[in-house]
Amino acid sequence: MTFTLPPTSSNPSFHPSPSPSSDPSPSPERAPRLTVIGTGYLGATHAVSMAFLGYEVLGVDIDPHKIALLNQGTVPFYEPGLPEKLEEALASGRLRFTTDLDEAAEFGDVHFVCVGTPQKLGSEAADLRFVDSAFTELASRITRKVLLVGKSTVPIGTAERLTALVQQISPLGAELEVAWNPEFLREGFAVQDTLHPDRLVFGVSSPWAEDRLRAAFEPILAEGTPLIVTDLATAELVKSAANSFLATKISYINAMSEVCEATGADVTQLAEALGLDERIGSRFLKPGLGFGGGCLPKDIRSFKHRAEELGIGAAVAFLGEVDAINIRRRLRTVALIRQVVGGDLTGVRVAALGAAFKPDSDDVRDAPALDVARMLYLEGAVVSVYDPEAAVNAHRVYPDLEYASSLDQALADADVTVLLTEWEEFRTADPVEMGARVRSRTVVDTRNALNPDRYRAAGWDYWALGRPHTAPVPVSNRSESVLATLDKSADLPC
């Protein structure tokens, strides 16, 4: 990997990694034994990947069912490539899973805490109960010098608070150190992002802690991965700031989509033109239904909440509008579908293609797709939801929706087909074959992922927000009241 920022006196914390090595394994004399506390999405991926790189790893969770599945070689969520890496890591003998924290405390030299930080019910703040519990339960059992490393996304100031807490609890006292190593995983690409990240960030308080983290990531650093070594507060802030920037970029182009609807402009061509500006770039500048999942929505809310606690809420007040634009996409999508079918959704058969918040994931937390399907149902539509991987999780959140077992079943006699999650199966489906299964060849592409010309050539009436043939769509108070009833409390693996 190459990088463009050389270390200079004005950039003292940037550390170029050594030249790529042909041997990806850690040095045996330096390799620490690793524990990973929490085996949800982040933790399981981290544990498997580090064992794959050659470390001895012990994964820990309080859920015995999840531990049993992992020890049997079964990943309890959908992530491409992870089951194969899990099987290989288990077969190597370097990876196992347990519910025993005493064993973990004895085993590990570097402990990675990867538990969830969901949004508090009734608040925009992050719920830190699981992080606090993991650090304190582990610290109370540690009797030798080791490093506790947080990977969870937390409000700034958490690491400093936890350092004081664990040093008070642990028999080691001030000798027990806390570091922070934020994660930057994309669901659907988590294995790649763990094994070959675009950067590593170490938040540390001593040269010893930095050395321990360097040893824990030696094979990744040997590839030339850029490394930023910084303080605890900055390391915490990196993840919140990154997610806030990405969310802002997504909401910006979706705000421009609303402008396009009012003026007859084409948001897809606008996005293409903006993306060619190297100062802006095209990544995340894709108009559509908006973002969801277990990270961006709750992270920008938590960041805004923490800034207000610190008395600097005005600095990030724009994040409230970023969030509002994102939620408004769901309302506008329902309004467009209502308009397409003539103003009344009662009895209209809808093929809802997708439930996960993004393709290559079974995560339905704060999923725009599932919210739209639910709003259509509550307005009287007969909705058939099909998702290649997320049906079980979706049913757990909204059991009253109808879930199809195949694309053909979802399309059967549909009056309108709505693309909600851009799975490859939907992107590549033949519009001619699809047209033979529906009652009416009307499609609403909420992700701008389909080829309008292909669909029109196959006799489909193609609609999308922000495209020139779409009239301005008013958002009704009825949709806003329906959206307020939707369940945001699903707590699925992260």
C-alpha positions as CSV (number, residue, x, y, z in Angstrom):
1,M,0.0,0.0,0.0
2,T,1.2,3.5,-0.8
3,F,0.4,6.7,1.0
4,T,0.8,10.4,0.1
5,L,1.3,12.0,3.5
6,P,5.0,11.7,4.5
7,P,5.8,12.2,8.2
8,T,6.9,15.8,8.8
9,S,7.3,18.1,11.8
10,S,3.8,19.3,11.1
11,N,2.5,15.8,11.1
12,P,4.4,14.1,13.9
13,S,1.8,11.4,14.7
14,F,1.7,9.9,11.2
15,H,3.8,6.7,11.2
16,P,4.6,5.1,7.8
17,S,4.6,1.3,8.1
18,P,7.6,-0.8,7.0
19,S,7.8,-2.0,3.4
20,P,5.4,-4.9,2.7
21,S,6.6,-8.2,4.0
22,S,6.3,-11.6,2.2
23,D,5.5,-13.3,5.5
24,P,2.1,-12.2,6.9
25,S,2.6,-14.0,10.3
26,P,3.4,-12.1,13.5
27,S,6.9,-12.5,14.9
28,P,6.7,-15.4,17.4
29,E,8.8,-13.7,20.0
30,R,6.6,-10.6,19.9
31,A,3.2,-12.0,19.2
32,P,0.8,-11.3,22.1
33,R,-2.1,-13.6,22.9
34,L,-5.4,-11.8,22.1
35,T,-8.8,-11.9,23.6
36,V,-11.9,-10.3,22.0
37,I,-14.6,-9.4,24.4
38,G,-18.0,-9.5,22.6
39,T,-18.6,-11.7,19.6
40,G,-21.2,-9.7,17.7
41,Y,-20.5,-8.3,14.2
42,L,-17.4,-6.4,15.1
43,G,-16.0,-8.9,17.7
44,A,-16.5,-12.1,15.7
45,T,-15.0,-10.6,12.6
46,H,-12.0,-9.2,14.6
47,A,-11.4,-12.5,16.4
48,V,-11.6,-14.6,13.2
49,S,-9.4,-12.2,11.2
50,M,-6.7,-12.0,13.9
51,A,-6.5,-15.8,14.2
52,F,-6.3,-16.0,10.4
53,L,-3.3,-13.7,10.6
54,G,-1.5,-16.1,12.9
55,Y,-2.4,-14.9,16.5
56,E,-3.7,-17.1,19.3
57,V,-7.2,-15.7,19.9
58,L,-9.9,-16.3,22.5
59,G,-13.3,-14.9,21.8
60,V,-15.5,-14.1,24.8
61,D,-19.3,-13.5,25.1
62,I,-21.9,-13.9,27.8
63,D,-24.3,-15.6,25.3
64,P,-23.6,-19.4,25.5
65,H,-25.7,-20.1,22.3
66,K,-23.6,-17.7,20.2
67,I,-20.4,-19.2,21.6
68,A,-21.6,-22.7,20.8
69,L,-22.4,-21.7,17.2
70,L,-19.0,-20.0,16.7
71,N,-17.1,-23.0,18.2
72,Q,-19.0,-25.2,15.8
73,G,-18.0,-23.0,12.9
74,T,-21.3,-21.2,12.4
75,V,-21.3,-17.4,12.1
76,P,-24.6,-16.1,13.7
77,F,-25.0,-13.3,11.1
78,Y,-24.5,-12.8,7.4
79,E,-21.1,-11.5,6.3
80,P,-19.5,-12.7,3.0
81,G,-16.3,-14.5,3.4
82,L,-16.4,-14.8,7.2
83,P,-17.7,-18.4,7.5
84,E,-14.7,-19.6,5.4
85,K,-12.2,-17.7,7.5
86,L,-13.9,-19.0,10.7
87,E,-13.5,-22.6,9.5
88,E,-9.9,-22.1,8.7
89,A,-9.1,-20.3,11.9
90,L,-10.8,-23.0,14.0
91,A,-9.0,-25.7,12.1
92,S,-5.6,-24.0,12.8
93,G,-6.2,-24.4,16.5
94,R,-5.4,-20.7,17.0
95,L,-9.1,-19.7,17.7
96,R,-11.7,-20.7,20.2
97,F,-14.6,-19.1,22.0
98,T,-15.7,-19.1,25.7
99,T,-18.1,-17.5,28.2
100,D,-15.4,-17.7,30.9
101,L,-14.0,-14.2,31.7
102,D,-11.6,-15.7,34.3
103,E,-10.0,-17.8,31.5
104,A,-9.9,-14.7,29.3
105,A,-8.1,-12.6,31.9
106,E,-5.5,-15.3,32.4
107,F,-5.1,-16.0,28.6
108,G,-4.8,-12.5,27.1
109,D,-1.9,-10.1,26.7
110,V,-4.0,-7.6,24.7
111,H,-7.7,-7.5,25.3
112,F,-10.0,-6.0,22.6
113,V,-13.4,-4.9,23.8
114,C,-15.9,-5.0,20.9
115,V,-19.3,-4.8,22.6
116,G,-22.2,-2.7,21.3
117,T,-23.0,0.9,22.1
118,P,-26.7,1.1,21.0
119,Q,-28.7,4.3,21.2
120,K,-30.4,4.7,24.6
121,L,-34.2,4.3,24.6
122,G,-35.8,7.8,24.7
123,S,-32.5,9.6,24.2
124,E,-29.9,10.3,21.5
125,A,-27.1,9.3,23.8
126,A,-25.1,6.1,23.5
127,D,-25.8,3.4,25.9
128,L,-22.4,2.5,27.5
129,R,-23.6,-0.1,29.9
130,F,-22.1,-3.0,27.9
131,V,-18.7,-1.2,27.5
132,D,-18.5,-0.3,31.1
133,S,-19.4,-3.8,32.2
134,A,-16.9,-5.4,29.9
135,F,-14.0,-3.2,31.1
136,T,-14.8,-3.5,34.7
137,E,-15.5,-7.2,34.8
138,L,-12.2,-7.8,32.9
139,A,-10.2,-5.4,35.0
140,S,-11.3,-7.0,38.3
141,R,-9.7,-10.3,37.2
142,I,-6.4,-9.0,35.8
143,T,-3.3,-9.6,38.0
144,R,-0.5,-8.9,35.5
145,K,0.4,-6.1,33.1
146,V,-1.7,-6.3,30.0
147,L,-3.4,-3.8,27.7
148,L,-7.2,-3.2,27.5
149,V,-8.1,-1.9,24.1
150,G,-11.5,-0.4,23.2
151,K,-12.8,-0.8,19.6
152,S,-16.4,0.1,20.2
153,T,-17.6,3.5,19.0
154,V,-18.0,5.7,22.1
155,P,-18.5,9.4,23.0
156,I,-15.3,11.4,23.4
157,G,-14.1,11.2,27.0
158,T,-15.1,7.5,27.5
159,A,-11.6,6.1,27.4
160,E,-10.3,8.6,30.0
161,R,-13.2,7.8,32.3
162,L,-12.7,4.0,31.8
163,T,-9.0,4.4,32.5
164,A,-9.7,5.8,36.0
165,L,-12.4,3.2,36.6
166,V,-10.4,0.1,35.7
167,Q,-7.3,1.4,37.6
168,Q,-9.5,1.8,40.7
169,I,-10.9,-1.7,40.3
170,S,-7.9,-3.8,39.2
171,P,-5.3,-5.2,41.6
172,L,-2.7,-3.7,39.3
173,G,-3.9,-0.1,39.9
174,A,-2.3,2.5,37.8
175,E,-0.2,-0.1,36.0
176,L,-3.2,-1.3,34.0
177,E,-3.5,0.8,30.8
178,V,-6.3,1.5,28.4
179,A,-5.9,2.2,24.7
180,W,-8.4,2.9,21.9
181,N,-8.3,1.4,18.4
182,P,-11.4,2.4,16.5
183,E,-12.8,0.2,13.8
184,F,-13.8,1.2,10.3
185,L,-15.6,-1.9,9.0
186,R,-18.2,-1.8,6.2
187,E,-20.8,-4.5,6.4
188,G,-20.4,-6.7,3.4
189,F,-16.6,-6.0,3.3
190,A,-15.7,-6.6,7.0
191,V,-13.1,-9.3,6.5
192,Q,-11.3,-7.3,3.8
193,D,-11.5,-4.1,6.0
194,T,-10.0,-6.0,8.9
195,L,-7.2,-7.7,7.1
196,H,-6.4,-4.8,4.7
197,P,-7.6,-1.6,6.4
198,D,-7.0,1.8,4.8
199,R,-5.5,3.0,8.0
200,L,-5.0,2.1,11.7
201,V,-5.5,4.5,14.6
202,F,-3.9,3.9,18.0
203,G,-5.0,6.0,20.9
204,V,-2.4,5.4,23.6
205,S,-1.0,6.9,26.8
206,S,2.5,5.4,26.8
207,P,5.2,4.0,24.4
208,W,4.6,0.6,26.0
209,A,0.9,0.6,24.9
210,E,1.9,1.7,21.4
211,D,4.4,-1.2,21.2
212,R,1.8,-3.7,22.3
213,L,-0.6,-2.5,19.7
214,R,2.1,-2.6,17.0
215,A,2.8,-6.2,18.0
216,A,-0.9,-7.0,17.8
217,F,-1.1,-5.6,14.3
218,E,2.3,-6.5,13.0
219,P,1.2,-8.4,9.8
220,I,-1.1,-5.5,8.8
221,L,1.5,-2.9,9.5
222,A,4.0,-5.0,7.5
223,E,1.8,-4.4,4.4
224,G,2.5,-0.7,4.6
225,T,-0.8,0.2,6.2
226,P,-0.8,3.9,7.3
227,L,-0.8,4.3,11.1
228,I,-1.8,7.3,13.2
229,V,-0.6,7.2,16.8
230,T,-2.5,9.7,18.9
231,D,-4.1,10.3,22.3
232,L,-7.2,8.6,23.6
233,A,-9.6,11.5,22.9
234,T,-8.5,11.9,19.3
235,A,-8.8,8.2,18.6
236,E,-12.3,8.1,20.0
237,L,-13.2,11.1,17.9
238,V,-11.9,9.7,14.6
239,K,-14.8,7.2,14.2
240,S,-17.6,9.6,15.2
241,A,-16.1,12.3,12.9
242,A,-15.8,9.9,10.0
243,N,-19.3,8.6,10.3
244,S,-20.7,12.1,10.6
245,F,-18.9,13.2,7.5
246,L,-20.1,10.2,5.5
247,A,-23.7,10.7,6.7
248,T,-23.5,14.4,5.8
249,K,-22.3,13.5,2.3
250,I,-25.2,11.1,1.8
251,S,-27.8,13.5,3.1
252,Y,-26.3,16.3,1.0
253,I,-27.0,14.6,-2.3
254,N,-30.4,13.5,-1.1
255,A,-31.2,17.1,-0.2
256,M,-30.1,18.0,-3.8
257,S,-32.5,15.3,-4.9
258,E,-35.4,17.2,-3.4
259,V,-34.2,20.3,-5.3
260,C,-34.1,18.3,-8.5
261,E,-37.7,17.2,-8.0
262,A,-38.8,20.8,-7.7
263,T,-36.9,22.0,-10.7
264,G,-36.9,19.1,-13.2
265,A,-33.2,18.5,-12.9
266,D,-31.7,15.0,-12.8
267,V,-30.0,14.1,-9.5
268,T,-28.0,11.2,-10.9
269,Q,-26.4,13.4,-13.5
270,L,-25.8,16.1,-10.8
271,A,-24.1,13.5,-8.6
272,E,-21.9,12.3,-11.5
273,A,-20.8,15.9,-12.3
274,L,-20.1,16.7,-8.6
275,G,-18.2,13.4,-8.1
276,L,-15.8,14.3,-10.9
277,D,-14.6,17.2,-8.9
278,E,-11.5,15.7,-7.1
279,R,-12.2,17.9,-4.1
280,I,-15.6,16.2,-3.6
281,G,-15.3,12.7,-5.1
282,S,-18.0,10.3,-6.0
283,R,-17.9,7.9,-3.0
284,F,-21.0,8.2,-0.9
285,L,-22.4,10.8,-3.3
286,K,-25.2,8.4,-4.4
287,P,-28.8,9.7,-4.2
288,G,-31.4,7.3,-2.9
289,L,-33.4,6.1,0.0
290,G,-30.7,7.1,2.6
291,F,-28.6,5.4,5.2
292,G,-29.5,3.1,8.0
293,G,-27.9,0.3,10.0
294,G,-26.4,0.0,13.5
295,C,-23.7,2.7,13.0
296,L,-24.3,5.9,11.1
297,P,-27.8,6.9,12.5
298,K,-27.0,6.2,16.2
299,D,-23.4,7.5,15.9
300,I,-24.3,10.9,14.5
301,R,-27.0,11.3,17.2
302,S,-24.6,10.3,19.9
303,F,-22.0,12.7,18.6
304,K,-24.5,15.5,18.6
305,H,-25.7,14.6,22.1
306,R,-22.1,14.5,23.5
307,A,-21.2,17.9,21.9
308,E,-24.3,19.4,23.6
309,E,-23.1,18.0,26.9
310,L,-19.7,19.6,26.4
311,G,-21.4,22.9,25.6
312,I,-20.4,23.0,21.9
313,G,-23.6,21.7,20.5
314,A,-23.7,24.6,17.9
315,A,-20.6,23.2,16.3
316,V,-22.4,20.0,15.1
317,A,-26.0,21.3,15.1
318,F,-26.0,20.6,11.3
319,L,-26.1,16.8,12.2
320,G,-29.7,17.3,13.3
321,E,-30.6,18.3,9.7
322,V,-28.5,15.5,8.3
323,D,-30.6,13.1,10.3
324,A,-33.8,14.8,9.4
325,I,-33.0,14.7,5.6
326,N,-32.3,11.0,6.0
327,I,-35.6,10.2,7.7
328,R,-37.4,12.4,5.2
329,R,-36.3,10.1,2.3
330,R,-38.5,7.4,3.7
331,L,-41.5,9.7,3.8
332,R,-40.9,11.0,0.3
333,T,-40.5,7.4,-1.0
334,V,-43.9,6.4,0.4
335,A,-45.4,9.7,-1.0
336,L,-44.0,8.8,-4.5
337,I,-45.4,5.3,-4.4
338,R,-48.7,6.7,-3.3
339,Q,-48.7,9.1,-6.2
340,V,-47.7,6.4,-8.7
341,V,-50.7,4.2,-7.8
342,G,-53.1,7.1,-8.0
343,G,-53.2,8.5,-4.5
344,D,-54.5,5.7,-2.4
345,L,-52.5,2.6,-1.3
346,T,-55.5,0.7,0.0
347,G,-55.4,-2.8,-1.5
348,V,-52.4,-2.1,-3.7
349,R,-50.2,-5.1,-4.0
350,V,-46.5,-4.1,-3.5
351,A,-43.5,-6.2,-4.2
352,A,-40.9,-4.8,-1.7
353,L,-37.5,-5.9,-2.8
354,G,-35.1,-5.7,0.1
355,A,-35.3,-5.3,3.9
356,A,-31.6,-5.0,5.0
357,F,-30.2,-1.5,5.3
358,K,-27.7,-2.4,2.6
359,P,-26.8,-5.3,0.3
360,D,-24.6,-8.1,1.5
361,S,-25.9,-7.8,5.0
362,D,-28.8,-9.2,7.1
363,D,-28.8,-6.1,9.4
364,V,-32.2,-4.4,9.6
365,R,-31.4,-1.9,12.4
366,D,-32.9,1.4,11.4
367,A,-33.3,0.0,7.9
368,P,-35.0,2.5,5.5
369,A,-36.2,-0.4,3.3
370,L,-38.1,-2.1,6.2
371,D,-39.5,1.2,7.4
372,V,-40.9,2.0,3.9
373,A,-42.5,-1.5,3.7
374,R,-44.0,-1.0,7.1
375,M,-45.4,2.4,6.2
376,L,-47.0,1.1,3.0
377,Y,-48.6,-1.7,5.0
378,L,-50.0,0.7,7.5
379,E,-51.5,2.7,4.7
380,G,-53.4,-0.4,3.5
381,A,-51.1,-1.8,0.9
382,V,-50.7,-5.6,0.6
383,V,-46.9,-5.8,0.9
384,S,-44.7,-8.8,0.1
385,V,-41.2,-8.3,1.3
386,Y,-38.3,-10.3,-0.2
387,D,-34.7,-10.1,1.0
388,P,-32.0,-12.8,0.2
389,E,-30.6,-12.8,3.7
390,A,-32.5,-10.5,6.1
391,A,-36.0,-12.0,6.2
392,V,-35.5,-13.7,9.7
393,N,-34.3,-10.5,11.3
394,A,-36.9,-8.4,9.5
395,H,-39.7,-10.7,10.7
396,R,-38.4,-10.4,14.2
397,V,-38.8,-6.6,14.0
398,Y,-42.1,-6.5,12.0
399,P,-43.8,-9.8,12.3
400,D,-47.0,-8.5,10.7
401,L,-45.5,-8.0,7.3
402,E,-45.7,-10.8,4.7
403,Y,-42.3,-12.2,3.7
404,A,-41.7,-14.0,0.3
405,S,-39.2,-16.8,0.0
406,S,-38.1,-15.8,-3.5
407,L,-38.1,-12.9,-6.0
408,D,-40.8,-14.6,-8.1
409,Q,-43.1,-15.1,-5.1
410,A,-42.7,-11.4,-4.1
411,L,-43.5,-10.2,-7.7
412,A,-46.6,-12.4,-8.2
413,D,-49.5,-10.1,-9.2
414,A,-47.8,-7.0,-7.9
415,D,-49.3,-3.6,-8.9
416,V,-46.0,-1.9,-8.1
417,T,-42.5,-3.1,-7.6
418,V,-40.3,-1.2,-5.3
419,L,-36.5,-1.6,-5.2
420,L,-35.5,-0.9,-1.5
421,T,-32.1,-2.6,-1.1
422,E,-29.8,-2.9,-4.1
423,W,-28.9,-6.6,-3.8
424,E,-27.1,-7.9,-6.9
425,E,-30.0,-10.3,-7.5
426,F,-32.3,-7.4,-8.0
427,R,-29.8,-5.3,-10.0
428,T,-29.3,-8.1,-12.5
429,A,-32.8,-9.5,-12.7
430,D,-34.3,-9.6,-16.2
431,P,-37.1,-7.0,-16.4
432,V,-38.8,-9.0,-19.2
433,E,-39.0,-12.1,-17.0
434,M,-40.1,-9.9,-14.0
435,G,-42.8,-8.3,-16.2
436,A,-44.3,-11.7,-16.8
437,R,-45.0,-12.2,-13.1
438,V,-46.5,-8.8,-12.1
439,R,-49.9,-7.4,-12.6
440,S,-48.6,-4.0,-13.6
441,R,-45.2,-3.2,-14.9
442,T,-44.6,-0.2,-12.6
443,V,-41.3,0.0,-10.8
444,V,-40.0,2.6,-8.2
445,D,-36.2,2.5,-7.9
446,T,-35.4,4.1,-4.5
447,R,-31.7,3.4,-4.9
448,N,-31.1,4.6,-8.5
449,A,-29.6,1.1,-9.0
450,L,-31.6,-0.1,-12.0
451,N,-31.1,0.8,-15.7
452,P,-34.2,2.9,-16.7
453,D,-33.7,2.2,-20.4
454,R,-33.7,-1.6,-19.8
455,Y,-36.9,-1.4,-17.9
456,R,-38.6,1.0,-20.2
457,A,-37.7,-1.2,-23.2
458,A,-39.4,-4.1,-21.4
459,G,-42.6,-2.1,-21.0
460,W,-42.1,-0.8,-17.4
461,D,-43.1,2.6,-16.1
462,Y,-39.9,3.6,-14.3
463,W,-40.0,6.1,-11.4
464,A,-37.3,7.4,-9.0
465,L,-36.9,10.3,-6.7
466,G,-34.9,13.1,-8.1
467,R,-35.3,12.1,-11.7
468,P,-36.7,14.6,-14.3
469,H,-40.0,12.8,-15.1
470,T,-40.9,12.7,-11.4
471,A,-43.2,15.5,-10.3
472,P,-42.5,17.2,-6.9
473,V,-43.9,14.9,-4.2
474,P,-45.5,16.4,-1.2
475,V,-45.0,14.7,2.2
476,S,-48.3,14.1,4.0
477,N,-48.9,14.4,7.7
478,R,-50.3,10.9,7.6
479,S,-46.9,9.5,6.6
480,E,-45.1,11.4,9.3
481,S,-47.5,10.0,12.0
482,V,-47.0,6.5,10.7
483,L,-43.2,6.9,10.7
484,A,-43.3,7.9,14.4
485,T,-44.9,4.5,15.2
486,L,-42.1,2.4,13.7
487,D,-39.9,0.3,16.0
488,K,-36.3,1.5,16.3
489,S,-35.3,-0.7,19.2
490,A,-34.1,-3.8,17.4
491,D,-30.8,-4.9,19.0
492,L,-29.1,-7.1,16.5
493,P,-25.4,-8.0,16.2
494,C,-23.0,-5.1,15.4
